[in-house]
Amino acid sequence: MACRELHARHPRQSPQHAPTGLSVSGLTRAGRFEDVSFQCAAGEIVGFFGLMRPGPTAITTPLRGRAPP
């Protein structure tokens, strides 16, 4: 969408030196999703994308402690 290479102005920085900030392994909620796993470093920004209701909300709600996994 920017019609130019963004990595020239914003080089990718590897967070390998940063400690793990959040690690999720095998998150499952019956009838919603199963076996969701990811890891992000401290200070890293993570985004969830999907359809309006069932996608990101279904995964982030248990992560925030608002619904049982």
C-alpha positions in Angstrom: 0.0 0.0 0.0 2.9 2.3 0.5 4.2 1.8 -3.1 7.8 1.5 -1.8 10.0 -0.9 0.1 9.5 -0.1 3.8 12.5 -2.1 5.0 14.8 0.6 3.7 13.3 3.2 6.1 12.4 0.8 8.9 14.9 -2.1 9.0 13.7 -5.2 10.7 15.2 -5.6 14.1 15.5 -9.1 15.5 14.3 -9.4 19.1 16.5 -12.4 19.7 18.4 -10.6 22.4 15.2 -9.8 24.3 13.8 -12.2 26.9 10.5 -14.0 26.2 7.6 -11.7 27.2 4.7 -14.1 26.5 4.6 -17.8 25.5 1.4 -19.6 24.6 1.4 -23.3 23.7 -1.6 -25.5 22.8 -4.3 -23.0 23.7 -7.6 -24.6 22.9 -11.3 -23.7 23.4 -13.8 -26.3 22.3 -15.8 -25.4 19.3 -13.8 -22.1 18.8 -10.1 -22.9 18.0 -7.5 -25.5 18.9 -3.8 -25.8 19.3 -2.9 -22.0 19.1 0.8 -21.5 19.9 3.0 -18.4 19.7 5.9 -16.7 21.5 6.8 -13.0 21.5 9.8 -11.2 23.0 9.5 -8.5 25.7 8.7 -5.2 24.0 7.5 -6.9 20.8 4.1 -5.9 19.4 1.8 -8.7 18.2 -1.4 -8.4 16.3 -4.2 -10.9 15.7 -6.2 -10.6 12.6 -9.3 -12.5 11.4 -13.0 -12.2 10.8 -14.9 -9.7 12.8 -16.2 -11.8 15.7 -14.8 -15.3 15.7 -11.2 -14.6 14.9 -9.1 -12.4 17.1 -11.7 -12.0 19.9 -12.0 -15.7 20.4 -8.3 -16.1 21.0 -7.6 -12.9 23.0 -10.5 -13.3 25.4 -9.0 -16.3 27.2 -5.5 -14.6 27.2 -7.0 -11.7 29.1 -8.7 -14.1 31.7 -12.2 -13.2 30.5 -13.2 -16.8 29.5 -12.0 -20.3 30.4 -9.6 -21.7 27.8 
